[in-house]
Structure formats: C-alpha cells, structure tokens
Amino acid sequence: MFQAVVAPLLLLIWLLSGTAAADTTGKLWQQFQDRLVSGDGRVIDVHTPRQHTTSEGQAYALFMALVMNDQARFDQLLRWTENNLAQGDLESHLPAWQWGRKADGSWSVVDANSASDADLWLAYTLAEAGRLWCRPRLSKLADSLARRMLREESVDLPGLGLMLLPGPRGFALQPGRWRLNPSYLPLQLLRRFAQLQPDRGWEKILENTVMMLRTSRHGFVPDWIIYDASADFLPDSKYRARGGYDAIRVYLWAGMLHEEEPYRPVLLSLLRPMADRLKQLGKPPRSIDTETGISTDFGPAGFSAALMPLLVSLRYSEALAQAEKHAVEVLEHPDYYYDQVLSLFALGWMEGYYRFGPRGQLLPKWNKSCMED
C-alpha cells in the first residue's frame, strides 16, 4: 500500500494543477525507453562518441522500472547489467562503470573501475525490489553488493571515519588526501542501508556526508571535494571548486527527503541559496564557482526539473512556477540522457509516483500485498 507523505500546501496545489494531470512522468518514461534503451536492456547515452552505457544509467533505469512496477523491464535491465558490467555475477563483482565501443570497433567494458553512486542506487533498488516484489534473490544480491561496496569502495579517513569513495581506484590522491563527490551520497539511501545493515558503518557514512555538505561555502555544493587529513574538507582545485553537472543532484536528493529525516532541516537551510539564485535568474545556473558564489550561463531543462522538489520543500511558489515552465522543455529533447533521468526522478516524485519513507524505504504509488516495512 502506498504510504502517503503529508505534502506541503505548495505541492498539493501543484498536484491539483494541469501539469500533474498531464502525467509528464509517464510520457518521459515511455520516451526514455523508446529512445535510450536498447532491445536487450542497455541504456545508451546516444550523444557520446562511443555510444556508451554507464552503470549509473542502468541503476537509474532499474529504479524507475521498480517505481513503475514493470518487472519485465526490470529483469531485462538487470540481466544486461549483470552479464555485461559484472562479468555475469553481481554477487562477486562490482559493475564496471563504462561500457561501449572501443577504439578497435569492438563493444565491451571501456573502464572496469566501478562507480559508487551507481552501486549505491543499484543495491538500494535491488533491496527495495526484493522487498516490494517478494523476490529473495534480489534481496540477496542487494546485501552482497552493499557489503562489497563497504569492502572495496569505503575508506576510514583519519580524523573523520568511514566514508564512501567515488570508486575503488583513482580517488586516493597523495598521502593524506582523497577526492569525494557529494552527489554520490543521497541521504535516503544511506539511511536505508543503516537500517538494513546495522553496525556495518552506513550510519557513520551518513553522518560524514552531512558534515561534508555543511562545509559548502555560500550554500552552493561543488561537484568534487578534497578531504585532507590535516585540513579537513577543501575545494578541489582541479575542478576550480565548480558546482554544476554533478552537484545538481545534491539539491534533487535533498528536496525529496522525508519530513521526519533528522538532517532535512539542516540541508534545506544549507541549500536555500540555490533556490534564491533560481528565483533571481529565472533559471538555474549551469555552473557556480562555489568559492565566490558567482554563477555562469543557464543550466538545461533537466536542472530546473531537478530543483523542483527542493523548491516544494522550501515552499518557494514563485520559483517553482519558473522552474516548471523551463522543466517541461525536457520533452522536446528525448535524446538528452542526463536531462531525462533528472526529470524522471524529480517529476516522478512531484507527481506522486513514489516517495521515500522516514527510514529511506521506497514508497511507490502502486499497491502490493506482500509489501513489508
């Protein structure tokens, strides 16, 4: 049974408007499958030279298939992911993050390093699918994948504690320095695994993620952050402390937090400047220098969609109307993978297809008699 979350008045007004009645999410999901998913379950970023597929894309599509209660599509996506990214066995291997056409024209894994954001979404989706569809194998896969993430992708940072790195290789820099990505760590998912695997360290990762986010200057989150054992969190000079393509997801995940999440008030207060910037400019910025607060250019329609849950949570009615006007343009660009997935997450939540519960559990709109808490 779908467990309704008490919505702010602003969201209720939006849901009663013509936009919600149009079922933009349903149209986007069908469009996404028609244009970006192959017949065998591969999500394709068609605008890349290698026509590549990422573990992120597979995980996002699996989540939406669960939200839409489409087990056939889910199984197809999972089968392709396991066979092509995880050497045929997700219990034994983290999925490679990138697959596509290689220089010699062959098709296979391009980069075997895993990506912890994709792994986290994949493990979460498997766990919730196992629970909601009463499929023990999916629950078992989720458990082993999450345990493998802790073994291979987490590190005990001196002076901080356990933290999830973006991947197992390439993020430990010179001695005493590590590169982190704030958008890889949605609090809902960390909260859920803290419940599913208590005493494994997920609660500490959640706490450290909030600590990392609270160091963002001017209320804008950078794409990448450096943790220095002697100087705490620092802007990543390699990326010029820029917040844009990656960081936009931080605002999306925060906007969808359940009202009983203890860290929700902290994050809403922290991220309010982005809502103010959208209200000021009419559209979200494409990129922000998080050290100075200076923004450049306008982001695509998917960025506006991604900010809509945050605007609802902050009760920014004027800015929400501005974002909505821009966000609907995503329907005009069905081949833009990133815009599509940002919009599926955001508008799916806005239109009531799903919510996250107080302990991070997925609350889909569809009913299922075997569903347990």
N, C-alpha and C positions, 0 to 999 in steps of 0.2 A: 504494500500500500504506500502510495506517495505521501510522504510526511511534509505537509505544507509548512513553510517557514513564514513567520509573521513578517510581512513586507512593509517597508516604509510607505507612507502615503504616496510618495512620488512614484514608486514602482507600480503601485496599484493604479494610479492614473495612467501611466504608460501602458499597462496591460489592457486597460479598457479602451485604448485609442485604436485607431485604424491600423497602426503599424503592427501591433500584436496579432490582430485579426488576419493579417496578410500571411502569417506563418512564414516569415523570412527564413527561419532556421530550416524548415522542411525543404524549401527551394534550394537553399545553399547546400544542404547535404546531398540532395539529388544531383545538383550541378557538380559538386565536388567528385562524386562517384563517376559521373559521366565523363568528366574532362580530365581528372587527375588520378584515377585508379584504373590500373590495367585489369584485364580479364582474369588474371591469376592472383590478384590481391596485392599488387605493388603500387604504392603511392609515388607518383612521378612529379618531380619539380621540372616542368617542361621548359622553363626558361634558362636552365643551366646547360652548358655545352655538352656535358656527359649524360644529360637526361637522368640525373642521379636520383637516388632514393636514400632517405636517411632513416635511422632508427626512430628519430623524433617524429617524422611523418607517419610511420607505421603505428607508433604508440598513440598519437593524436587520433588517427582514424579508428583505431580499436576502441578508444574511449567513446567516440561519437557513435560507433556501431552499438556499443552497450547502451548508451543513452537512448538510442532509437530502438532498442530491443530487437536488433537484427542479428540473430545468432549465425545465420548462414554467411553473411558478410564478415562477421567477426572471425569465424573459423577460417575463412579464406585468407584474411589479412594475417591472422596468427600463423597459419601454415606457411605462407610465403616468408614471413619474418623468421620463423624458426629454421626453415630449410636453407635460406639464403644468407641470413645475417648471423646465425648462431650455430653454424655447422651441423644443423639438424637436431640440436639438443639444447633447449633453453635452460635445462636444469644444470648443465655442465659448462655453459659458455655465456658470457655477456654478449649481447648482439653488437656486431661491428656497426659503427655509426654511419658509414657511407658505402653505397653500392652503386655501380654504374658502368658506363662504357670506358674501358681503359685505352691507353694510347695505341695499343696494337689492334684495337677494334673489338676485342673480346668483352664480355659482360661478366663482372664478378665484383667481389669486395674491392673497393678502391682504398679504403683506410680501415684497418682492423681495430683501431682504438675504439673503445666504447664511449658513450656519452651518458653521463649520469642523469641528466634531465629526462632523456628518453627512457632510460632504465627505470627511473622512479615512476614515471607515468605508466610504463608497461606493467611493472609489478603491481601498482595500485589498481589498474584496470583489471588485471587478471584476478586479484584478490576480490574485488567487488563483483566481477562477473561470476566467480566461483560461488560467492555468497548468494547473489540475486538469482542466478540460474540453477543453483544446486548442482554444480559440476565440480566435484572434488579434485579432478586433475588440474583445473585452473588454479584452485586454491593452493595446491601443492607446488605448482610452477611459481606462483607469486612468492611463496615462502622461501623457496630455494633461491630465486632471483634476488630478493631483498637481502638475504644472508650473504650472497656472493658480492653484492654491492658493498656491504659493510667490510668484507674481507679485502676487496680489490680496489675500491674507489674511495674509501674513507681514510682519514689520517688523524692522528692525535697531535694537534697543533700545540706546541709549547706555549704556555701562558693562556691558552684558550680551552683546549679539549677537543673532543671528537668533532670532525667536520667532513662533509662530503665534498670531494674534489670534483671538478667537471668531468674527469676521466682518469683512468689508472696511469696514463703516461702523458708527460708533457706539461704538467701543472705544478710540479715541484721545481722551483727555479734554483737560484744559487742557495747555498746553505742558509736556512732560516727564513726562506721566502716561498710563498705559494700563491698561485693565481686562482681566484674564485669567481664564480658567476652567480650573482644574486637571483637571476631569473630561473635558475635551475632548481630552486628550492621552494616550491609552493607550501605554505604552512599547512594547508588542509591535508596534503599527502603525508607530510612528516607527522602530523597529529595522528593520522590513521595508523601509521606503522608503529608509532609509540604505543598504541593500543594493541595492535596485532602481535608485535614482538617486544613485549615489555622487558626492560633490563638489558636490551641489546645496544642501547645508545642513541636511539632515534630522538628521545626527548632532549638529550643534550645537543644534538644537531639542530633541533628546532630552536632551542634557546640561543645557540650561537648564530643561527641565521638572523634572528631578530636583532641580536647585538650588532651584527654586521650591517644590517639595514639602517640601524639607528645612527651609524656614523656618516650616512649620506649628507652632504652639505647642501644647504638651500632647499632641502626637500626633494631633490632630484637624484635618482638612483643611477649609478654608472653601469655600463654593460659588464665591465670587469673590475675587480678589486684585488689588491695585493694584501695578503696578510704577512706582516713582518713580525718575527718573534720578539724583536726588541722595540718596535714602534707601533704595534697594533695594526689597524686597518689603514691602508693608504690608497690613494688613487693610482690607477695603473697607467704609468706614463707611456707605455707602448701604444695605448689606445687613446691617449690625450684626455683621460678622465671623461670620455664621451659617454652619454647615455642616449640610446636610441633603439636600434633594431632588436637587441636582446632585452634591454631593460623594460621595454613597453609591457612585457609580460608580468613584471612585478606588480604593476598597477592593476592589471587584469586579475591576477590571483588574489590580491588583497581585497579588491572590490567584491569578490564572491565569498568571502569568509562568513561563516555563520555568526549571528549576532552574539552568541554565547562564547565565541572564541576569546580567551582572555587577552590575547595580544591585538585583537582587532582595533580597539580604540587607539592604541599606540601607533599602529600602521596608518590608520585613516588620518590621524593628525600629522604624521610624518609626510604623507604623500599628498596632502592637500594642495601644496604649491603647484603640482601638475594640473590639478583641476582648475586652479586660478589662472594658470597660463592658457589653458584651452579657452576659458571664458574670455580672457583678454584678447586672444588672437582669432578666435572663431574655429580654429582647427588645432590639433596637437602639433607640436614641433617635430620635425624629423630627427633632430639631434640637439642635445643640450650639453654645453660644457658644464659639468657638474661642479667644477671649482668656482666658476664665475656666475653661473646661472644664466648665461647668455645662450639663447637658442637660435637655430638657423633653419630656414626653409619650413615647409609644411610636410607632415607625415602623410602616408597614403590613407585610404578609407579604412583599412583594417586597424590602423592606430586609433581612429575615432571610435570604432566598434569596441576595441579593447578597453577603452576608458569608460564606457557606459556603465558597467557595474559599479565602478568607483564613484561616479557622479551620482548614481542612485543612492549609494551608501552614505554619501556626504550631503544628500538632498539638494543638489545643485540643479534645479529645474531648468534654468536658462541655458546653462552649459550643456545639459543633457539634450535639449532641443537642437542645439548647434551640432553636437556630435552625431545625433541621429540623422540629421539632414545630410551630413557628409558620409556616414557609415553605409547608407543604402547604395552608394555608388559601387560597393563591392560586387553587387550583382552584375555590373557591367564588365567586370574583369574576371571571368571564371577561370582563367589560366594562371592567376597570380596565387601561387600556393600559400604564401605566408599570410596574405590578406584573408584568404579563405579560412584558414584554420583559426586565426584570431577571431574572426567574425562568428564562426561556428561555436566556439567556446562562449563568447560574450552574449550573442543573441540567443543561443540555446538557454543560457541562464536567465536572460531577460524575459524570454517568452515562456518560462516555466517548464521547460523540458527536464530540468534537473536542478537540484540544489546540493550543497554539501552540508552534512549534519554537524552537530557541535563537536563530535569526535572525528570529523573528517570523512565519515561514511558517505557514500553516494546515495542520494535520494532521487531516483528517477521518477518521472511522471507516470510511467506505466506500472500496473499492478502485477504482483507475483505472489502466489500463495505460500511459496517456500521461503520467502524473504525473512531473514533473521537480522537482529541487531547485533 
